[in-house]
Each structure stands twice: as structure tokens, then as C-alpha cells.
Amino acid sequence: MTNERGFTLVEMLVALSLFAAIAAMGVGLLRSSVDTQDAVQDRLKAMSGVNRVRALMANDLAQALPRPTRGASGEAIPAFAGSETGFALVHGGAGSLEAGSRPNVERVAYAFTGGEWRRAVQPMLDGTPLGDGDRLVAEVTSVAIRYRDDRGQWGGSWNSEPGDRLPRAVEVRLTRRGGAPLVMLFLTAPAPPPPLLTGTPAP
């Protein structure tokens, strides 16, 4: 007669414990993989947002114009005015695809407001105020802006008077909550060449 031996209770408990441990490790690895993938996606989204902001600001500053404007009350507004937390300028290339629907030039302002880095637009250059603007970067704790002049000197403010002069470059440093500072450097529109001299110089 054959002596058939089954699993004992201890062996069953050991097997179940091993299975539970393997299953727990599998769940942990899966959760870690999902968390890593989510973190990568969040990072890519953040980088994409930063790149869009950088491209927008670079486009505005690269087309800056030495064109002063008038405010809603008729007061004179310089072509470019900047402080340590924001700046405003007039730039070209703003026309929409629909011909004649809006002018090709507009005034824009970037400012640190309520923990956000915002961009406001004034489509009509003279006699209208800036709009409320759109949020570009959230959870901003501080902003530091510098302006470079023709002599290569940096300063914390800019006024285009006299002569409607523009800064040569603008550096924007945004400090965000829980993140590394975002430093962006932009070149403005190049200065027009000096007028050609006519006539023959005196000997």
C-alpha cells in the first residue's frame, strides 16, 4: 500500500508567506514604476511650459520698438520701462492672421503679481489701459530682473528716455516654490545703424 503524504500546515503557511512576500515585492515595483513615470511626465510638462514662456518672452523682446505711447489719460509712456519685478515694452509682429483685424504693433507688460509671473497686452497703443493679463508661471516666490545697457553695465531698472533707447539685454530670474530658480536671458531688438553721412568730408 502506497503511503501518500500531503502538505503539512507549517509547509502551507511557509508557502503562503513566500507567495505574499513575492506579491508584495511585485506590487512595490509596479508602484515605483508608475510613480517614476508620473514624475517624468510632470517634469516634461514643466519643461514644456518653461520653454513656451521662454519662447514668448524672447519673441516679444526680439521685436521691441523704440515707440512711446499715450495712456488712457493722455500721459506719455516711455517705449520701454522696467523695474526689478517687471517691465513693459512696445513690440512688432503682433498682427493676427486676419488682415486688418488688429495692428501689427502692441504694448505688453510682464509683472510679478500675487505669486504669479503674468503677461498683459495693450492691443491699441494709445489711449487704452493694459488688460488683466494671463498667468505664465505659478507659485513664484520672488523675481529679480536686470537690464544691460550699451556699455555692458547691468542695472535693476530701465527708462527708455531720453531718445527712446532700449536695453541691449534683459535677464529674468524667477524663484519658484519648491523648485530651482529659473534664469532666462534675452536679447532685445538690435539698435538701428547710424545714418550715412552725405557729401565729401572737408580736407
C-alpha positions as CSV (number, residue, x, y, z in Angstrom):
1,M,0.0,0.0,0.0
2,T,1.4,3.4,-1.1
3,N,2.0,5.9,1.7
4,E,0.8,9.3,0.2
5,R,2.0,12.3,2.2
6,G,0.3,15.7,1.8
7,F,1.5,19.2,2.8
8,T,1.6,19.9,6.5
9,L,0.1,23.1,8.0
10,V,3.6,24.5,8.5
11,E,4.5,24.0,4.9
12,M,1.3,25.6,3.7
13,L,2.0,28.6,5.9
14,V,5.6,28.9,4.7
15,A,4.4,28.7,1.0
16,L,1.7,31.3,1.6
17,S,4.2,33.6,3.3
18,L,6.6,33.3,0.4
19,F,3.8,34.0,-2.1
20,A,2.7,37.0,-0.1
21,A,6.2,38.4,0.0
22,I,6.7,37.9,-3.7
23,A,3.4,39.5,-4.5
24,A,4.2,42.5,-2.2
25,M,7.5,43.0,-3.9
26,G,5.8,42.9,-7.3
27,V,3.2,45.5,-6.2
28,G,6.0,47.7,-4.8
29,L,8.0,47.5,-8.1
30,L,4.9,48.3,-10.1
31,R,4.0,51.2,-7.8
32,S,7.6,52.5,-8.0
33,S,7.5,52.3,-11.8
34,V,4.2,54.2,-12.0
35,D,5.5,56.9,-9.6
36,T,8.6,57.3,-11.7
37,Q,6.6,57.5,-14.9
38,D,4.3,60.1,-13.3
39,A,7.3,62.1,-12.1
40,V,8.9,62.0,-15.6
41,Q,5.7,63.2,-17.2
42,D,5.3,66.0,-14.7
43,R,8.9,67.1,-15.4
44,L,8.3,67.0,-19.1
45,K,5.2,69.1,-18.7
46,A,7.0,71.6,-16.6
47,M,9.9,71.8,-19.1
48,S,7.4,72.3,-21.9
49,G,5.7,75.1,-20.0
50,V,9.0,76.8,-19.3
51,N,10.0,76.6,-22.9
52,R,6.8,78.2,-24.1
53,V,7.3,81.1,-21.6
54,R,10.9,81.5,-22.7
55,A,9.8,81.5,-26.4
56,L,7.1,84.0,-25.9
57,M,9.3,86.4,-24.0
58,A,12.1,86.0,-26.5
59,N,9.8,86.8,-29.3
60,D,8.4,90.0,-27.6
61,L,11.9,91.3,-26.7
62,A,13.5,90.5,-30.0
63,Q,10.9,92.7,-31.7
64,A,11.0,95.6,-29.2
65,L,10.4,99.0,-30.8
66,P,11.5,102.5,-29.7
67,R,7.9,103.7,-29.9
68,P,6.5,105.7,-26.9
69,T,2.8,105.6,-26.2
70,R,0.0,107.5,-24.5
71,G,-2.0,106.3,-21.5
72,A,-5.8,106.4,-21.0
73,S,-5.5,109.9,-19.6
74,G,-3.1,111.1,-22.4
75,E,0.0,110.8,-20.3
76,A,3.3,110.0,-22.0
77,I,4.5,106.4,-21.5
78,P,8.1,105.5,-22.5
79,A,8.8,102.9,-25.1
80,F,10.5,100.6,-22.5
81,A,10.1,100.9,-18.8
82,G,11.4,98.3,-16.4
83,S,11.9,97.6,-12.6
84,E,13.3,94.7,-10.6
85,T,9.9,92.9,-10.7
86,G,8.5,93.7,-14.2
87,F,8.8,95.6,-17.4
88,A,6.7,96.9,-20.3
89,L,7.6,97.5,-23.9
90,V,6.2,98.0,-27.4
91,H,6.9,95.3,-29.9
92,G,6.1,94.5,-33.5
93,G,4.9,91.3,-35.2
94,A,1.7,91.2,-33.3
95,G,-0.8,91.2,-36.2
96,S,-3.2,88.2,-36.4
97,L,-3.7,86.1,-39.5
98,E,-6.9,88.0,-40.3
99,A,-5.8,91.0,-42.2
100,G,-6.8,94.3,-40.7
101,S,-8.3,92.8,-37.5
102,R,-5.6,94.3,-35.3
103,P,-2.5,96.4,-35.6
104,N,0.9,94.9,-36.1
105,V,2.3,96.6,-33.0
106,E,1.2,96.2,-29.4
107,R,2.3,97.0,-25.9
108,V,2.9,94.2,-23.5
109,A,3.8,94.1,-19.8
110,Y,5.4,91.3,-17.7
111,A,4.9,91.6,-14.0
112,F,5.2,89.6,-10.7
113,T,1.7,89.8,-9.2
114,G,0.1,87.7,-6.5
115,G,2.7,84.9,-6.6
116,E,2.5,84.7,-10.4
117,W,4.5,85.8,-13.4
118,R,2.0,87.4,-15.7
119,R,1.8,88.9,-19.2
120,A,-0.7,91.6,-20.1
121,V,-1.4,93.1,-23.5
122,Q,-2.5,96.5,-24.7
123,P,-3.5,96.0,-28.3
124,M,-4.3,99.6,-29.0
125,L,-1.1,101.6,-28.3
126,D,-2.6,105.0,-27.4
127,G,-5.4,105.8,-25.0
128,T,-6.2,102.3,-23.7
129,P,-5.0,100.6,-20.5
130,L,-3.3,97.2,-20.2
131,G,-5.6,94.2,-19.8
132,D,-5.6,91.9,-16.8
133,G,-3.1,89.6,-18.4
134,D,-2.5,85.8,-18.3
135,R,-0.6,83.7,-15.9
136,L,2.6,82.3,-17.3
137,V,4.3,80.8,-14.2
138,A,2.5,79.9,-10.9
139,E,3.9,79.6,-7.4
140,V,6.6,82.3,-7.9
141,T,8.1,83.5,-4.6
142,S,10.4,86.2,-6.0
143,V,11.5,87.9,-9.2
144,A,14.8,89.7,-10.0
145,I,15.2,91.5,-13.3
146,R,18.3,93.2,-14.7
147,Y,18.9,95.3,-17.8
148,R,22.1,95.7,-19.8
149,D,23.0,99.0,-21.4
150,D,25.1,99.9,-24.4
151,R,28.3,100.0,-22.2
152,G,27.7,96.5,-20.9
153,Q,26.6,97.6,-17.4
154,W,23.7,95.9,-15.7
155,G,21.1,97.7,-13.6
156,G,17.9,96.9,-11.8
157,S,15.7,99.5,-13.6
158,W,15.3,100.9,-17.1
159,N,13.7,104.0,-18.6
160,S,13.9,104.5,-22.3
161,E,14.1,108.3,-22.0
162,P,15.8,110.1,-23.5
163,G,15.8,109.0,-27.1
164,D,13.5,106.0,-26.6
165,R,16.6,103.8,-26.1
166,L,16.2,100.1,-25.5
167,P,18.2,97.9,-23.2
168,R,20.6,95.6,-25.0
169,A,19.6,92.5,-23.0
170,V,17.2,91.6,-20.2
171,E,17.8,88.9,-17.5
172,V,14.8,87.5,-15.6
173,R,15.3,85.3,-12.6
174,L,12.1,83.6,-11.2
175,T,12.3,81.7,-7.9
176,R,9.5,79.1,-7.6
177,R,8.2,77.4,-4.5
178,G,10.0,74.0,-4.2
179,G,12.0,74.4,-7.4
180,A,15.3,75.7,-8.6
181,P,15.5,79.3,-9.8
182,L,14.6,79.8,-13.4
183,V,17.1,82.2,-15.1
184,M,16.3,83.5,-18.6
185,L,18.5,85.9,-20.7
186,F,17.0,87.7,-23.7
187,L,18.4,90.0,-26.3
188,T,16.3,92.9,-27.4
189,A,15.9,94.2,-31.0
190,P,19.3,95.5,-32.3
191,A,19.8,99.2,-32.4
192,P,19.4,100.8,-35.9
193,P,22.6,101.7,-37.7
194,P,23.7,105.3,-37.6
195,P,22.7,107.4,-40.6
196,L,25.0,107.5,-43.5
197,L,27.0,110.7,-43.9
198,T,26.4,112.5,-47.3
199,G,28.8,114.8,-49.0
200,T,32.6,114.9,-49.2
201,P,34.4,115.5,-45.9
202,A,36.4,118.6,-45.7
203,P,40.2,118.1,-46.1
